[in-house]
Amino acid sequence: MCRWAAYLGKPIYLEDIVSRPGHSLIRQSHGATRCATSVNADGFGIAWYGDRDEPGLYRDVMPAWSDPNLRSLTATVKSHLFMAHVRASTGTATSRNNCHPFAVGKWSFMHNGQFGGYDSWRRSAELLIPDDAYRHRKGATDSEALFLCALGEGLQQDPCGALARATARFEALARRRGTAPHVRLTCAFSDGVRLYAVRYASDDQAPTLYHRWSATRGGRAVVSEPLESDELDWFEVPPGTFCTFEGESVTIAPFVVQSDRLAA
């Protein structure tokens, strides 16, 4: 599985999350400790927001630890809201189009997890993407398909409900035509103002997810794994929940996926 990190708050250099901490995202790309896959070397990506509504996007297929351009970028770019991802493929090709985050307009999205047996029902999943969103389909991952399906379900008006409906559609396909585990996911997405995060699984093995407010930094990090071993004030996000981060506030609500109504 992949690892990711996101930040919302006063502008900081991207490296303060991506490369400088003792257990930074780059370090997690070759030494993750809280997932089955310790090496995440199938590409990386960053989406960051600045003065414009749409995010900047940098993705490549190299391992995050070996790209000097990534270190240069993160050392010189500041942002008040950004998301970064290191990828461990669950079957699709290592290509730039399959690297997270994905972006459509002002929205950016990244995902960690899997839908069981996706290759056997990928065509059916593609049919869940409406035409106006499908034109943004560039890669072959379940993650991008989920994002585009959620846009079609009304992500802009109802972020939690839209993602829950999209996840239910994918889970129903996995139950009918795929294999267990049907769904394991954490994901983060943003409209450039708020940061949203989800932790969910169809079994009891939801991928890890944490968040922490830093008064010194004036911002919040949301991560797959804590960034420092000596920071004890990381809060674990409960499974089956949807988080909304805006300013210093955190709202945690149930993430209800009703796939049983669609799986019959």
Long-range contacts (C-beta under 8 A, 24 or more apart in sequence): 1-35, 1-36, 1-37, 1-40, 1-88, 1-90, 1-112, 1-113, 1-114, 1-184, 1-207, 2-40, 2-85, 2-86, 2-87, 2-88, 2-100, 2-111, 2-112, 2-224, 3-28, 3-29, 3-32, 3-35, 3-40, 3-85, 3-86, 3-88, 3-112, 3-224, 3-225, 4-83, 4-84, 4-85, 4-86, 4-100, 4-110, 4-112, 4-186, 4-188, 4-223, 4-224, 5-83, 5-84, 5-221, 5-222, 5-223, 5-224, 5-227, 6-81, 6-82, 6-83, 6-84, 6-110, 6-188, 6-190, 6-195, 6-197, 6-221, 6-222, 6-223, 7-79, 7-81, 7-82, 7-83, 7-219, 7-220, 7-221, 7-222, 8-80, 8-81, 8-190, 8-194, 8-195, 8-219, 8-220, 8-222, 8-245, 8-246, 9-80, 9-214, 9-217, 9-218, 9-219, 9-220, 10-80, 10-217, 10-218, 10-219, 11-78, 11-79, 11-80, 12-78, 12-79, 12-217, 12-219, 13-74, 13-75, 13-76, 13-77, 13-78, 14-46, 14-48, 14-73, 14-74, 14-75, 14-77, 14-78, 14-79, 14-82, 14-84, 15-71, 15-74, 15-75, 16-217, 17-82, 17-84, 17-221, 17-223, 17-227, 18-46, 18-70, 18-74, 18-84, 19-70, 19-71, 19-74, 19-75, 21-227, 21-228, 22-227, 22-228, 22-229, 23-225, 23-226, 23-227, 23-228, 23-229, 24-227, 25-64, 25-84, 25-86, 25-223, 25-227, 26-64, 26-65, 26-70, 26-86, 27-65, 28-86, 28-224, 28-225, 29-63, 29-64, 29-65, 29-86, 30-63, 30-65, 32-224, 32-225, 33-225, 34-208, 34-224, 34-225, 35-207, 35-208, 35-224, 35-225, 37-88, 39-88, 40-64, 40-86, 40-87, 40-88, 41-86, 41-88, 42-87, 42-88, 42-89, 42-94, 43-86, 43-87, 43-94, 43-95, 43-96, 43-98, 43-99, 44-70, 44-84, 44-85, 44-86, 44-87, 44-99, 45-84, 45-85, 45-87, 45-99, 45-100, 45-101, 45-110, 46-70, 46-73, 46-74, 46-82, 46-83, 46-84, 46-85, 46-101, 47-82, 47-83, 47-84, 47-101, 47-103, 47-108, 47-110, 47-190, 48-77, 48-79, 48-81, 48-82, 48-83, 49-79, 49-80, 49-81, 49-82, 49-190, 49-192, 50-79, 53-105, 53-106, 53-192, 54-103, 54-105, 54-106, 54-192, 55-82, 55-101, 55-103, 55-106, 55-108, 55-190, 55-192, 57-101, 57-103, 57-108, 59-96, 59-99, 59-100, 59-101, 60-96, 60-99, 61-94, 61-95, 61-96, 61-99, 80-219, 81-190, 81-192, 81-193, 81-195, 83-108, 83-110, 83-188, 83-190, 83-195, 85-110, 85-112, 90-114, 90-118, 90-142, 91-118, 91-119, 92-139, 92-140, 92-141, 92-142, 93-140, 95-139, 97-138, 97-139, 97-140, 98-139, 98-140, 98-141, 98-144, 100-143, 102-138, 102-139, 102-143, 102-144, 102-147, 104-133, 104-136, 104-147, 104-148, 104-151, 106-191, 106-192, 107-147, 107-151, 107-155, 107-156, 107-189, 107-190, 107-191, 108-189, 108-190, 109-143, 109-147, 109-150, 109-187, 109-188, 109-189, 110-143, 110-187, 110-188, 110-189, 111-142, 111-143, 111-146, 111-147, 111-185, 111-186, 111-187, 112-185, 112-186, 112-187, 112-207, 112-224, 113-183, 113-184, 113-185, 113-186, 113-187, 113-201, 113-207, 114-142, 114-181, 114-183, 114-184, 114-185, 115-142, 115-146, 115-170, 115-171, 115-173, 115-174, 115-178, 115-182, 115-183, 116-174, 116-178, 116-179, 116-180, 116-181, 116-182, 116-183, 117-174, 117-177, 117-178, 117-179, 118-142, 118-174, 118-178, 120-177, 120-178, 121-173, 121-174, 121-176, 121-177, 121-178, 124-173, 124-177, 125-149, 125-170, 125-173, 128-152, 128-166, 128-169, 128-170, 142-170, 143-187, 145-170, 146-170, 146-187, 147-189, 155-189, 156-191, 159-189, 159-196, 159-242, 159-244, 160-196, 160-242, 160-244, 160-253, 160-255, 163-187, 163-189, 163-196, 163-198, 163-242, 163-255, 164-242, 164-255, 164-256, 164-257, 164-258, 167-200, 167-257, 167-259, 168-257, 168-258, 168-259, 168-261, 168-262, 169-259, 169-262, 171-202, 171-257, 171-259, 171-263, 172-259, 172-260, 172-261, 172-262, 172-263, 174-202, 175-259, 175-263, 176-263, 181-205, 182-259, 183-257, 183-259, 186-224, 186-237, 188-222, 193-246, 194-244, 194-245, 194-246, 195-220, 195-222, 195-244, 195-245, 195-246, 196-242, 196-243, 196-244, 196-245, 197-222, 197-237, 197-242, 197-243, 197-245, 198-241, 198-242, 198-243, 198-255, 199-237, 199-238, 199-239, 199-240, 199-241, 199-255, 200-239, 200-240, 200-241, 200-255, 200-257, 201-239, 202-257, 202-259, 204-239, 206-239, 206-240, 208-236, 209-236, 209-237, 210-234, 210-235, 210-236, 210-237, 211-235, 211-237, 211-243, 211-245, 211-250, 213-248, 220-245, 220-248, 220-250
